[in-house]
Amino acid sequence: MDTAPSSLFAKNFAALLFDMDGTLLNSMAVVERVWGAWAVRNGLDPVEMMKTVHGVRAVDTIRTLELPGVDPEHEAHELALAEIADVEGIIEIEGAIAFLNSLPAEKWAIVTSAPLDLAVRRLAAAGIPTPKLMITGEDVSVGKPHPEGYLLAAEKLGVRPEDCIVFEDAPAGILAGRAAGAEVIVITGAHDAAADTPHMTLARYNDIEAGIADDGMLSLRHR
């Protein structure tokens, strides 16, 4: 474990909310191939492009670029199709599958910026269980860093967002989790986009385990 504020382990939580890419699974190889090729086709630096794609919806990334003659929704759709077709190299963040399987199904959810078809494809490629509840980029009117996705997940789970922990890997997602009122744990196993975060960080899930407290809430502890 990289950093572990003791206060986080002294509390109990109603639910755990997970981002997907970079948080539960490492899809960096695919993202670099697909987005890198797209950047080159559009006259952009693929290295610089990679600095902007973490944690946000593709349509929002493209819209921000304001490229002349480019339809953000069409391009995002085409990128999603390319990413669905390419799952080579997608793997779980170490320990993610075992950790998720240890959680009661009604006490966790995924909140991802990816569209549903892509999310399902990547979870299957990594061998990660599909949750009972998954909020995708298609379920919200505003993507991360807006907290809508995390607020919606908490509402559907019937819990208060301030009683949740959000697991994230990217600055936009961290901002979304904090804006929702949740605690945040940052996962660094796929990349270091949020390496300077003041929040607790984990490189892998093997270092923690979850339990059920006497009040039915979830507790986290060091292994």
Helices and strands as residue ranges (DSSP letters): H 6-9, E 12-13, E 15-18, E 25-26, H 28-41, H 46-50, H 58-65, H 72-85, E 91-92, H 96-101, G 105-107, E 108-111, H 116-126, E 134-135, H 148-157, G 161-163, E 164-168, H 171-180, E 183-187, E 200-202, E 208-212, E 218-222
